[in-house]
Amino acid sequence: MALGDRHPPRFHFADAYLRISLLDVVPRGGAPRYEIFKFIDGLQERPNTPGDFVEYDVSRRELQVKLIGGYAVSYWVDEPAKIVMIANVEAAN
C-alpha cells in the first residue's frame, strides 16, 4: 500500500469471466445492470455464493442461478483454476 492510499488493495479469490455476447442481454444502464455487475464483482471475493436455485448444463455441470432485477445469472466455479465462469445471463420469466 502506497503512502496516502486510503484502502488496501482488494483480494480476489477468483477472476470472473463471461462471454462478451452476454453483454447484449444485460441492460445498458439503470439499477438492474448495476446490481448484476455488483453481484458478479462480489463473486470474485466470495465465489461459493449460492444462487437461488441450481440447474445443470448439457455436460451435467452444476450451475448456480441467481435472480437479480428480473434477470437470471448462471455461474459455476472452477476452484483449482480460481475462476468463476458466468455461463448465462437471461431475462427471468
RARATA-V803036 format. One record per residue. N is the residue number from 1. SS is DSSP state (H for helix, E for strand, C for the rest). PHI is phi in degrees with one decimal (999 if undefined). Layout:
n: [N/N]
ss: [SS/SS]
phi: [PHI/PHI]
This chain:
n: [1/2/3/4/5/6/7/8/9/10/11/12/13/14/15/16/17/18/19/20/21/22/23/24/25/26/27/28/29/30/31/32/33/34/35/36/37/38/39/40/41/42/43/44/45/46/47/48/49/50/51/52/53/54/55/56/57/58/59/60/61/62/63/64/65/66/67/68/69/70/71/72/73/74/75/76/77/78/79/80/81/82/83/84/85/86/87/88/89/90/91/92/93]
ss: [C/C/C/C/C/C/C/C/C/C/C/C/C/C/E/E/E/E/C/H/H/H/H/H/C/C/C/C/C/H/H/H/H/H/H/H/H/H/H/H/H/H/H/H/H/C/C/C/C/C/C/C/E/E/E/E/C/C/C/C/C/E/E/E/E/E/E/E/C/C/E/E/E/E/E/E/E/E/C/C/C/C/E/E/E/E/E/E/E/E/E/C/C]
phi: [999/-77.4/-57.8/96.3/-68.6/-84.7/-127.6/-68.3/-60.7/-78.1/-88.1/-110.5/-67.1/-143.8/-94.9/-107.2/-123.1/-145.8/-67.6/-59.8/-64.4/-67.8/-65.4/-68.4/-84.8/-69.7/-55.2/-75.4/-166.6/88.4/-61.0/-59.4/-61.5/-59.0/-66.2/-62.2/-72.7/-64.6/-64.6/-61.2/-61.1/-64.6/-64.1/-66.9/-94.2/-131.7/-66.4/-92.1/-61.2/-72.5/-81.8/-80.5/-160.8/-118.6/-128.8/-124.2/-84.0/-64.8/-91.1/71.1/-76.8/-74.8/-113.7/-80.6/-124.4/-111.9/-91.3/-140.0/52.5/85.8/-125.4/-109.3/-107.3/-102.4/-153.2/-143.0/-113.5/-101.0/-61.5/-60.2/-87.1/56.2/-130.3/-106.9/-101.6/-84.8/-79.3/-162.9/-131.8/-147.9/-63.0/-83.5/-130.1]
